[in-house]
Amino acid sequence: MKRKPLLALMSLCALYCGTGCSEEKKEVEEQIKLVATSPLLKDTTITKEYVAQIHAIQRIELRALEKGYLEKIYVDEGQQVRQGQLMFQIKPTVYQAELRKSQAEANYVGLEYQNTKKLADKNIVSGSELALAQAKYDKANAEVSLAQTHLQFTTVKAPFNGIMDHFQARLGSLVDEGDLLTTLSDNSKMWVYYNVPEAEYLAYKQHAKSSDKAAHVKLRMANNEEFDQTGVVQTIEADFNNETGNIAFRATFPNPDGLLRNGETGSVLMTVPLKGALIIPQKATFEVLEKKYVFVVDKNNVVHQQEVNIASEMPDLYVIKSGITGTDRILLEGLRKVKDGDKVAYDYKEPQSVLSNLKVYSE
């Protein structure tokens, strides 16, 4: 009977030893499952995002050309208008009277000129008198043309197809010459301006030399959706901004549905070439206090936590600016199973094979 407790105790010890050995074996297996790789050094392209300002391809101020009361407004705020469409009418009474007066004066001087010409033809008056009469007649006709111009200036017509902004003067207002009435924008195409750093400008220009095609860009609107039209980079300003080190690019976007309006903001997405980029998988990094780190494996198989600076982000990948080199070995998997200073065993995978089968996942 005394042997039964002894046998039970021995069984428990055996079970405990078996469990301990199993856990130790499992830890060893998990340690063996760690995977390491190296950064990939290659030429590539990335999509850069730049804050952008959106402007109408044409935007002008419509101002009163004559002084008077605003008699009629034929359009409304936000309305689409056509080229030549009547928009504003300044009360023309005074200018109509001036035109009639100048026309009457021209008729009178014209009769004098005709009489003088008949007399000159009969050698009754000298040629100089005829020339003087001719000059008076020309002056009177010029006054008529001037009065007609002033009268025409009492109407304001759309110089091109566009969309109206809000009114700066209301019906019945007394406007002076040069007073702002409204603004008109042609939104059929939009000019999108954005600033590019000097290094990226140089890379863009070098890449453009080897390609005959114009650079195409996309636009992300303020609601974080992509605009459905593609823009073309057509203009780069002449000078860099000495304070920011940037230069302004201008891309032209078709706007057939009128979705974009003058003054909007957004982000231009432009493909930028990178030479000798250092690329690592995103899943090889972890974050501490908003800083990115990797585990670098030294020659003694000891891992060291190393901060890296991200130059750019691509799907599943980071382009590294500094922190590691192309010859370093970094942990790809098992980051949560180790800490700084741990000695590990790992399987090494070539970076090309890692990147070709890459998926970001939570471990």
KEKE-3310 file (N, C-alpha, C; in steps of 0.2 Angstrom, whole numbers, plus 5000, padded with zeros to 4 digits):
npx = (5004:5010:5018:5010:5007:5020:5023:5013:5019:5031:5026:5020:5031:5038:5028:5029:5042:5042:5033:5040:5051:5045:5040:5052:5057:5048:5050:5063:5060:5052:5061:5069:5061:5062:5064:5075:5081:5088:5090:5084:5093:5089:5085:5070:5053:5043:5027:5024:5017:5010:5005:4992:4986:4971:4967:4956:4958:4956:4952:4944:4942:4927:4923:4915:4914:4910:4903:4888:4871:4867:4857:4851:4852:4857:4860:4864:4871:4884:4880:4881:4888:4888:4900:4899:4887:4874:4877:4877:4869:4872:4864:4859:4856:4862:4873:4867:4861:4873:4878:4868:4869:4883:4881:4872:4880:4890:4883:4880:4893:4896:4888:4893:4906:4903:4898:4909:4917:4911:4912:4926:4929:4925:4934:4932:4934:4949:4961:4966:4956:4946:4953:4953:4939:4938:4945:4938:4926:4931:4934:4922:4916:4924:4921:4908:4911:4917:4907:4898:4906:4907:4893:4892:4900:4891:4885:4889:4897:4899:4916:4921:4916:4910:4909:4899:4904:4900:4890:4897:4891:4874:4858:4853:4863:4875:4888:4905:4917:4928:4924:4922:4911:4909:4917:4923:4925:4933:4931:4933:4945:4958:4971:4983:4993:5009:5022:5039:5053:5070:5079:5070:5065:5077:5079:5067:5069:5080:5075:5065:5072:5076:5064:5051:5038:5025:5024:5013:5000:4990:4976:4972:4957:4949:4941:4947:4946:4951:4952:4944:4950:4966:4980:4992:5009:5014:5021:5035:5040:5052:5061:5068:5061:5070:5068:5061:5067:5060:5052:5039:5027:5016:5001:4989:4972:4959:4942:4928:4915:4914:4917:4928:4933:4938:4951:4950:4958:4970:4979:4993:4997:5012:5023:5039:5056:5068:5085:5095:5088:5085:5076:5064:5053:5038:5033:5044:5047:5044:5035:5039:5035:5031:5041:5051:5057:5069:5075:5091:5102:5117:5135:5136:5124:5116:5102:5099:5090:5086:5084:5076:5075:5062:5061:5051:5035:5028:5016:5016:5029:5044:5054:5070:5078:5089:5099:5100:5111:5113:5119:5116:5108:5091:5078:5064:5052:5044:5046:5040:5044:5056:5069:5079:5096:5094:5100:5098:5092:5090:5082:5088:5082:5083:5082:5075:5067:5059:5052:5045:5035:5027:5018:5009:5006:4998:5007)
npy = (4994:5006:5008:5014:5029:5032:5029:5037:5049:5048:5047:5060:5068:5063:5068:5081:5084:5080:5089:5101:5099:5098:5111:5118:5113:5118:5132:5132:5128:5139:5149:5145:5147:5161:5173:5181:5195:5206:5224:5229:5235:5246:5254:5263:5269:5280:5286:5302:5314:5330:5345:5355:5369:5374:5382:5391:5390:5402:5417:5432:5449:5457:5473:5490:5500:5513:5527:5527:5522:5505:5498:5486:5468:5454:5441:5428:5424:5411:5406:5398:5406:5411:5416:5432:5434:5445:5454:5464:5480:5497:5512:5520:5533:5546:5544:5541:5553:5561:5554:5557:5571:5573:5567:5576:5587:5582:5580:5594:5599:5592:5596:5609:5606:5600:5611:5619:5612:5612:5625:5626:5618:5626:5636:5646:5647:5645:5631:5628:5632:5622:5611:5614:5613:5600:5594:5598:5591:5578:5578:5579:5567:5558:5562:5556:5543:5541:5544:5534:5523:5525:5523:5510:5504:5504:5493:5477:5462:5444:5439:5427:5409:5404:5403:5412:5422:5429:5444:5460:5472:5479:5479:5494:5501:5514:5515:5518:5522:5508:5501:5485:5473:5459:5442:5431:5414:5403:5386:5375:5369:5366:5374:5367:5370:5366:5363:5358:5350:5354:5343:5333:5339:5339:5326:5323:5331:5324:5312:5315:5319:5306:5302:5305:5307:5318:5322:5313:5316:5313:5318:5321:5324:5336:5328:5316:5308:5302:5312:5310:5313:5314:5323:5334:5338:5354:5366:5373:5384:5398:5401:5395:5396:5404:5403:5392:5382:5376:5373:5379:5369:5367:5359:5354:5350:5342:5347:5342:5340:5350:5349:5353:5368:5385:5390:5379:5366:5352:5337:5333:5319:5312:5303:5299:5296:5286:5283:5270:5266:5261:5248:5241:5228:5234:5226:5223:5232:5241:5251:5264:5276:5284:5283:5274:5257:5244:5227:5223:5211:5206:5200:5190:5184:5192:5202:5220:5234:5246:5263:5269:5280:5285:5288:5287:5280:5265:5253:5241:5243:5251:5265:5268:5281:5284:5275:5261:5250:5243:5231:5226:5214:5211:5207:5199:5192:5187:5198:5202:5192:5194:5204:5218:5214:5200:5184:5175:5162:5160:5160:5164:5174:5179:5196:5199:5188:5189:5201:5199:5190:5197:5201:5212:5209:5206:5200)
npz = (5000:5003:4992:4982:4984:4982:4969:4963:4965:4958:4945:4944:4944:4933:4923:4925:4922:4908:4903:4905:4897:4885:4884:4884:4872:4863:4864:4859:4846:4842:4842:4832:4822:4818:4806:4796:4785:4773:4769:4753:4739:4727:4711:4710:4709:4717:4724:4728:4739:4738:4745:4738:4728:4720:4705:4694:4676:4669:4677:4681:4686:4685:4681:4683:4669:4667:4676:4685:4689:4694:4684:4679:4682:4674:4677:4689:4705:4705:4693:4677:4663:4646:4633:4628:4633:4641:4656:4666:4667:4666:4670:4656:4652:4652:4644:4632:4629:4627:4616:4606:4606:4601:4588:4582:4582:4573:4561:4558:4557:4546:4536:4534:4530:4517:4510:4510:4502:4490:4487:4486:4475:4465:4466:4474:4488:4498:4497:4510:4518:4515:4520:4534:4536:4534:4544:4555:4553:4554:4567:4573:4570:4577:4590:4590:4589:4601:4610:4607:4611:4625:4628:4625:4635:4646:4646:4652:4647:4646:4645:4642:4642:4658:4676:4688:4701:4718:4720:4720:4719:4721:4714:4708:4714:4716:4705:4702:4690:4687:4698:4707:4701:4700:4700:4687:4682:4673:4673:4665:4663:4675:4685:4694:4708:4715:4727:4725:4733:4731:4728:4724:4713:4704:4702:4696:4684:4678:4676:4667:4655:4650:4645:4634:4636:4643:4661:4671:4683:4698:4707:4724:4732:4744:4752:4753:4742:4726:4712:4696:4684:4675:4677:4669:4670:4666:4667:4675:4688:4686:4697:4712:4729:4741:4754:4757:4749:4739:4723:4712:4704:4690:4686:4674:4674:4666:4668:4666:4672:4680:4694:4701:4709:4709:4721:4729:4739:4739:4736:4727:4718:4713:4703:4708:4703:4711:4714:4719:4730:4747:4753:4764:4771:4778:4789:4795:4804:4820:4831:4843:4853:4843:4834:4822:4822:4820:4822:4822:4817:4824:4821:4830:4832:4840:4844:4840:4845:4833:4828:4813:4799:4790:4773:4763:4759:4753:4746:4758:4760:4765:4761:4766:4774:4783:4796:4795:4784:4768:4770:4782:4793:4796:4807:4801:4805:4820:4829:4840:4849:4854:4863:4865:4864:4865:4861:4846:4835:4818:4801:4786:4773:4756:4751:4739:4737:4748:4746:4735:4739:4748:4762:4773:4790:4806:4819)
capx = (5000:5014:5021:5005:5009:5027:5022:5010:5024:5035:5022:5019:5038:5039:5024:5032:5048:5040:5030:5046:5055:5041:5040:5059:5058:5044:5054:5068:5057:5050:5067:5072:5056:5063:5066:5079:5083:5092:5087:5085:5095:5087:5081:5063:5049:5038:5022:5025:5011:5011:4999:4991:4981:4968:4964:4953:4962:4955:4948:4945:4937:4922:4922:4911:4918:4907:4900:4881:4867:4866:4850:4849:4857:4854:4863:4864:4877:4885:4877:4885:4887:4891:4904:4895:4880:4874:4877:4875:4867:4872:4859:4863:4852:4867:4877:4863:4861:4879:4878:4864:4873:4888:4879:4870:4886:4893:4879:4881:4899:4896:4885:4898:4911:4900:4897:4915:4920:4908:4916:4933:4929:4924:4940:4929:4938:4956:4962:4967:4949:4943:4957:4951:4933:4938:4947:4932:4921:4934:4934:4915:4915:4928:4917:4902:4913:4919:4901:4896:4910:4904:4887:4893:4903:4886:4883:4895:4896:4904:4921:4922:4911:4912:4904:4899:4905:4895:4889:4900:4886:4867:4853:4851:4869:4879:4895:4910:4922:4932:4921:4921:4905:4909:4922:4921:4930:4933:4933:4934:4952:4960:4978:4985:5000:5011:5029:5043:5059:5075:5082:5065:5065:5082:5077:5061:5071:5084:5070:5061:5077:5075:5057:5048:5031:5024:5023:5006:4999:4984:4974:4967:4953:4949:4937:4952:4945:4955:4949:4943:4954:4973:4983:4998:5013:5015:5025:5038:5042:5059:5065:5067:5060:5076:5066:5059:5070:5055:5050:5032:5025:5009:4998:4983:4968:4952:4936:4922:4909:4914:4918:4933:4932:4944:4952:4950:4964:4970:4986:4995:5001:5017:5028:5046:5061:5073:5090:5098:5083:5085:5069:5063:5046:5035:5032:5051:5048:5039:5035:5040:5034:5030:5048:5051:5063:5070:5080:5097:5106:5125:5138:5136:5117:5112:5098:5099:5085:5089:5079:5077:5071:5058:5061:5045:5031:5025:5012:5019:5037:5047:5061:5074:5083:5095:5098:5103:5114:5111:5122:5113:5103:5086:5072:5057:5046:5046:5048:5037:5046:5063:5070:5085:5101:5093:5103:5093:5093:5086:5083:5089:5079:5085:5077:5071:5061:5054:5048:5040:5029:5027:5011:5009:5001:4999:5009)
capy = (5000:5012:5010:5018:5036:5033:5028:5043:5055:5047:5049:5067:5071:5062:5072:5088:5084:5079:5096:5106:5097:5100:5118:5120:5111:5122:5138:5131:5128:5145:5153:5143:5150:5168:5174:5188:5197:5212:5229:5228:5241:5246:5260:5262:5275:5281:5291:5307:5318:5337:5350:5359:5374:5373:5388:5391:5392:5409:5420:5439:5453:5461:5480:5495:5504:5519:5529:5527:5517:5499:5497:5479:5462:5449:5434:5426:5421:5404:5404:5397:5411:5410:5421:5437:5435:5451:5452:5470:5486:5503:5516:5523:5539:5552:5542:5541:5560:5563:5552:5561:5578:5572:5565:5582:5591:5579:5582:5601:5600:5588:5601:5614:5603:5599:5618:5622:5608:5614:5632:5625:5615:5632:5640:5652:5647:5642:5624:5628:5632:5616:5606:5615:5610:5592:5592:5599:5585:5572:5578:5578:5560:5555:5563:5552:5536:5541:5543:5527:5518:5526:5520:5503:5503:5504:5486:5472:5456:5439:5439:5420:5405:5404:5403:5418:5423:5433:5451:5465:5478:5477:5482:5501:5504:5519:5512:5522:5519:5504:5497:5478:5470:5452:5439:5426:5409:5397:5380:5369:5366:5369:5374:5365:5372:5362:5365:5352:5351:5354:5336:5329:5343:5337:5319:5323:5333:5319:5307:5318:5318:5300:5300:5310:5308:5322:5318:5313:5316:5312:5323:5318:5330:5337:5322:5310:5304:5304:5315:5305:5315:5314:5330:5334:5344:5358:5372:5374:5391:5399:5402:5392:5400:5404:5402:5385:5377:5373:5376:5378:5365:5368:5353:5355:5345:5343:5347:5342:5340:5356:5347:5357:5376:5390:5391:5372:5363:5345:5334:5330:5312:5312:5298:5302:5291:5285:5279:5267:5266:5256:5246:5235:5227:5237:5222:5222:5238:5242:5258:5266:5283:5287:5282:5267:5254:5237:5223:5222:5205:5206:5194:5185:5183:5196:5208:5226:5239:5252:5267:5270:5286:5284:5293:5287:5274:5262:5248:5235:5244:5258:5267:5270:5287:5282:5271:5255:5249:5237:5224:5224:5209:5213:5202:5200:5189:5186:5204:5202:5187:5195:5210:5221:5210:5193:5180:5172:5158:5163:5158:5170:5174:5184:5201:5198:5183:5192:5207:5196:5187:5201:5203:5214:5205:5207:5194)
capz = (5000:5003:4986:4978:4984:4979:4962:4960:4965:4953:4939:4943:4942:4926:4920:4926:4918:4901:4901:4905:4891:4879:4883:4882:4865:4860:4864:4854:4839:4840:4841:4826:4817:4817:4800:4795:4778:4772:4764:4746:4736:4719:4708:4709:4709:4723:4724:4733:4739:4739:4746:4731:4727:4714:4702:4687:4671:4669:4683:4680:4689:4680:4684:4679:4664:4667:4682:4685:4693:4691:4682:4678:4683:4670:4679:4696:4708:4704:4687:4671:4658:4640:4630:4625:4637:4644:4663:4670:4663:4670:4667:4650:4650:4651:4638:4626:4627:4624:4609:4602:4605:4596:4582:4579:4580:4567:4556:4557:4554:4540:4531:4533:4525:4510:4507:4509:4497:4484:4485:4484:4469:4461:4468:4478:4494:4497:4499:4517:4522:4515:4525:4540:4537:4534:4551:4560:4552:4557:4574:4575:4569:4582:4596:4589:4590:4608:4613:4606:4616:4632:4629:4625:4641:4651:4647:4654:4644:4648:4640:4640:4646:4665:4681:4691:4709:4721:4717:4724:4719:4720:4709:4710:4717:4712:4704:4699:4685:4690:4704:4706:4700:4702:4696:4682:4682:4668:4676:4661:4665:4682:4686:4701:4709:4721:4728:4725:4735:4726:4727:4720:4706:4700:4700:4690:4677:4675:4673:4661:4650:4647:4643:4629:4638:4649:4667:4673:4690:4701:4712:4729:4734:4752:4755:4753:4736:4720:4706:4691:4679:4676:4676:4665:4672:4660:4669:4682:4688:4685:4702:4719:4735:4745:4761:4758:4745:4734:4717:4711:4698:4689:4682:4671:4675:4664:4673:4662:4676:4685:4701:4705:4709:4710:4728:4733:4741:4738:4736:4720:4719:4708:4703:4708:4703:4716:4712:4724:4736:4752:4754:4768:4772:4783:4794:4799:4809:4825:4833:4850:4854:4836:4830:4819:4824:4817:4825:4818:4820:4823:4819:4835:4832:4845:4841:4843:4842:4829:4825:4806:4797:4784:4767:4759:4761:4747:4749:4762:4760:4767:4759:4772:4773:4787:4802:4793:4778:4764:4772:4789:4793:4801:4808:4797:4808:4827:4832:4847:4853:4856:4865:4863:4867:4865:4856:4842:4829:4812:4794:4782:4766:4752:4750:4733:4738:4753:4743:4730:4742:4754:4765:4780:4794:4813:4822)
cpx = (5004:5017:5016:5007:5016:5027:5018:5014:5028:5032:5021:5026:5039:5035:5027:5038:5047:5037:5035:5050:5052:5041:5047:5060:5054:5047:5059:5066:5055:5056:5070:5067:5057:5066:5070:5080:5087:5088:5089:5087:5094:5085:5074:5059:5044:5033:5023:5018:5013:5005:4998:4986:4978:4965:4961:4958:4962:4950:4950:4940:4933:4921:4918:4916:4916:4904:4892:4878:4866:4859:4847:4854:4854:4856:4862:4870:4878:4882:4882:4883:4891:4895:4899:4888:4880:4873:4875:4874:4867:4868:4862:4860:4857:4871:4873:4862:4867:4880:4874:4867:4878:4886:4876:4875:4890:4889:4880:4887:4900:4893:4890:4904:4909:4900:4904:4919:4917:4911:4923:4934:4928:4929:4937:4933:4945:4956:4963:4960:4945:4947:4954:4944:4933:4941:4942:4927:4924:4933:4927:4913:4918:4924:4911:4905:4915:4912:4898:4899:4908:4898:4887:4896:4898:4884:4890:4893:4901:4910:4923:4916:4914:4907:4905:4901:4900:4895:4893:4896:4879:4864:4852:4857:4872:4886:4899:4914:4927:4930:4920:4914:4904:4915:4919:4926:4928:4935:4933:4940:4954:4968:4979:4992:5002:5019:5033:5050:5065:5078:5077:5064:5071:5081:5072:5064:5076:5080:5067:5066:5077:5069:5054:5041:5031:5022:5016:5005:4992:4982:4970:4964:4953:4945:4941:4950:4949:4950:4949:4947:4961:4976:4990:5003:5016:5020:5028:5041:5050:5063:5063:5065:5066:5074:5064:5063:5066:5054:5043:5031:5018:5007:4991:4978:4961:4947:4930:4916:4909:4915:4923:4931:4938:4944:4952:4957:4964:4977:4987:4999:5005:5022:5035:5051:5066:5078:5094:5094:5085:5078:5069:5055:5044:5034:5039:5052:5043:5040:5035:5040:5034:5037:5048:5058:5063:5075:5085:5101:5113:5128:5138:5128:5113:5108:5099:5094:5088:5084:5081:5072:5068:5058:5054:5041:5028:5020:5016:5027:5038:5053:5065:5079:5089:5093:5101:5107:5111:5114:5120:5108:5097:5081:5066:5051:5049:5048:5046:5040:5053:5063:5077:5091:5100:5097:5098:5096:5088:5087:5084:5086:5082:5080:5073:5065:5056:5050:5043:5034:5027:5019:5012:5004:5002:5001:5006)
cpy = (5006:5014:5014:5026:5037:5033:5034:5049:5054:5049:5057:5071:5069:5066:5079:5089:5084:5086:5101:5105:5099:5107:5121:5119:5116:5129:5138:5131:5135:5150:5151:5146:5157:5168:5181:5189:5203:5217:5227:5235:5241:5252:5258:5269:5275:5286:5296:5312:5325:5341:5354:5364:5374:5380:5387:5393:5399:5412:5428:5442:5457:5468:5485:5499:5512:5520:5529:5522:5511:5497:5490:5474:5456:5441:5433:5423:5414:5402:5403:5402:5409:5416:5426:5438:5442:5450:5458:5476:5492:5508:5521:5530:5545:5550:5542:5548:5563:5560:5556:5568:5578:5570:5571:5586:5589:5581:5589:5602:5597:5593:5606:5612:5602:5606:5620:5618:5610:5621:5631:5622:5621:5637:5647:5653:5643:5634:5623:5628:5625:5611:5608:5613:5603:5590:5593:5593:5579:5572:5576:5570:5556:5556:5558:5545:5536:5540:5536:5522:5519:5523:5513:5500:5502:5497:5481:5465:5451:5439:5432:5416:5404:5403:5409:5417:5427:5440:5455:5472:5475:5481:5489:5505:5509:5517:5518:5518:5515:5500:5490:5476:5463:5449:5433:5421:5404:5391:5374:5366:5369:5368:5372:5366:5368:5363:5358:5354:5350:5347:5332:5333:5340:5330:5319:5326:5328:5314:5309:5318:5312:5298:5306:5311:5314:5319:5319:5313:5315:5317:5320:5325:5330:5331:5316:5306:5306:5307:5310:5307:5315:5321:5329:5340:5348:5364:5371:5381:5392:5399:5397:5397:5399:5402:5395:5380:5374:5377:5374:5374:5367:5362:5356:5349:5346:5343:5347:5342:5346:5355:5352:5365:5379:5391:5384:5370:5355:5343:5331:5324:5312:5307:5301:5296:5291:5281:5276:5267:5260:5254:5240:5234:5231:5233:5220:5227:5237:5249:5259:5273:5287:5287:5275:5264:5247:5234:5221:5216:5206:5200:5188:5183:5186:5201:5214:5231:5245:5256:5269:5276:5284:5289:5293:5280:5272:5256:5242:5237:5251:5259:5271:5276:5286:5278:5264:5255:5243:5231:5222:5218:5211:5207:5204:5198:5188:5192:5204:5197:5188:5202:5212:5217:5203:5190:5175:5167:5160:5159:5164:5169:5180:5190:5201:5194:5185:5197:5204:5192:5190:5202:5206:5211:5207:5200:5193)
cpz = (5000:4997:4981:4978:4981:4971:4959:4960:4960:4946:4938:4941:4935:4921:4919:4921:4910:4899:4901:4899:4885:4878:4881:4874:4861:4859:4859:4847:4837:4839:4834:4820:4815:4810:4799:4787:4779:4768:4757:4743:4729:4717:4708:4709:4715:4721:4729:4733:4741:4740:4740:4732:4720:4711:4695:4682:4669:4674:4682:4685:4684:4684:4679:4675:4664:4674:4681:4690:4690:4690:4681:4679:4679:4672:4687:4699:4707:4697:4681:4666:4652:4637:4627:4628:4641:4652:4667:4665:4668:4666:4662:4648:4648:4645:4632:4624:4624:4617:4604:4600:4600:4589:4578:4577:4574:4561:4553:4554:4547:4534:4529:4528:4518:4507:4505:4503:4490:4482:4483:4477:4463:4462:4471:4485:4493:4499:4507:4521:4521:4519:4532:4542:4538:4541:4556:4559:4555:4564:4577:4575:4575:4589:4596:4591:4598:4612:4613:4611:4623:4633:4629:4632:4647:4651:4648:4652:4646:4643:4638:4644:4653:4670:4686:4699:4712:4719:4722:4724:4718:4716:4712:4713:4713:4711:4701:4694:4689:4696:4702:4706:4703:4699:4692:4682:4677:4671:4672:4662:4671:4682:4693:4703:4716:4721:4729:4728:4730:4724:4722:4713:4702:4698:4695:4684:4674:4672:4667:4655:4646:4644:4639:4632:4644:4655:4669:4680:4692:4706:4718:4732:4742:4755:4755:4747:4730:4715:4700:4685:4680:4674:4672:4668:4666:4661:4675:4682:4688:4691:4708:4724:4739:4752:4762:4754:4740:4728:4715:4704:4697:4684:4680:4671:4671:4669:4670:4666:4680:4692:4704:4704:4711:4718:4732:4734:4739:4739:4729:4722:4712:4709:4703:4707:4708:4714:4719:4731:4741:4755:4759:4769:4778:4790:4798:4804:4814:4828:4841:4850:4847:4832:4828:4821:4820:4822:4821:4821:4819:4821:4824:4836:4838:4842:4844:4840:4839:4826:4817:4804:4790:4779:4764:4761:4754:4750:4752:4762:4763:4764:4764:4770:4777:4793:4801:4786:4774:4766:4779:4788:4798:4802:4804:4801:4815:4831:4839:4852:4856:4859:4864:4868:4867:4859:4852:4837:4824:4806:4790:4775:4762:4751:4744:4733:4743:4750:4738:4733:4749:4756:4772:4784:4801:4816:4829)
residu = (MET:LYS:ARG:LYS:PRO:LEU:LEU:ALA:LEU:MET:SER:LEU:CYS:ALA:LEU:TYR:CYS:GLY:THR:GLY:CYS:SER:GLU:GLU:LYS:LYS:GLU:VAL:GLU:GLU:GLN:ILE:LYS:LEU:VAL:ALA:THR:SER:PRO:LEU:LEU:LYS:ASP:THR:THR:ILE:THR:LYS:GLU:TYR:VAL:ALA:GLN:ILE:HIS:ALA:ILE:GLN:ARG:ILE:GLU:LEU:ARG:ALA:LEU:GLU:LYS:GLY:TYR:LEU:GLU:LYS:ILE:TYR:VAL:ASP:GLU:GLY:GLN:GLN:VAL:ARG:GLN:GLY:GLN:LEU:MET:PHE:GLN:ILE:LYS:PRO:THR:VAL:TYR:GLN:ALA:GLU:LEU:ARG:LYS:SER:GLN:ALA:GLU:ALA:ASN:TYR:VAL:GLY:LEU:GLU:TYR:GLN:ASN:THR:LYS:LYS:LEU:ALA:ASP:LYS:ASN:ILE:VAL:SER:GLY:SER:GLU:LEU:ALA:LEU:ALA:GLN:ALA:LYS:TYR:ASP:LYS:ALA:ASN:ALA:GLU:VAL:SER:LEU:ALA:GLN:THR:HIS:LEU:GLN:PHE:THR:THR:VAL:LYS:ALA:PRO:PHE:ASN:GLY:ILE:MET:ASP:HIS:PHE:GLN:ALA:ARG:LEU:GLY:SER:LEU:VAL:ASP:GLU:GLY:ASP:LEU:LEU:THR:THR:LEU:SER:ASP:ASN:SER:LYS:MET:TRP:VAL:TYR:TYR:ASN:VAL:PRO:GLU:ALA:GLU:TYR:LEU:ALA:TYR:LYS:GLN:HIS:ALA:LYS:SER:SER:ASP:LYS:ALA:ALA:HIS:VAL:LYS:LEU:ARG:MET:ALA:ASN:ASN:GLU:GLU:PHE:ASP:GLN:THR:GLY:VAL:VAL:GLN:THR:ILE:GLU:ALA:ASP:PHE:ASN:ASN:GLU:THR:GLY:ASN:ILE:ALA:PHE:ARG:ALA:THR:PHE:PRO:ASN:PRO:ASP:GLY:LEU:LEU:ARG:ASN:GLY:GLU:THR:GLY:SER:VAL:LEU:MET:THR:VAL:PRO:LEU:LYS:GLY:ALA:LEU:ILE:ILE:PRO:GLN:LYS:ALA:THR:PHE:GLU:VAL:LEU:GLU:LYS:LYS:TYR:VAL:PHE:VAL:VAL:ASP:LYS:ASN:ASN:VAL:VAL:HIS:GLN:GLN:GLU:VAL:ASN:ILE:ALA:SER:GLU:MET:PRO:ASP:LEU:TYR:VAL:ILE:LYS:SER:GLY:ILE:THR:GLY:THR:ASP:ARG:ILE:LEU:LEU:GLU:GLY:LEU:ARG:LYS:VAL:LYS:ASP:GLY:ASP:LYS:VAL:ALA:TYR:ASP:TYR:LYS:GLU:PRO:GLN:SER:VAL:LEU:SER:ASN:LEU:LYS:VAL:TYR:SER:GLU)
# end
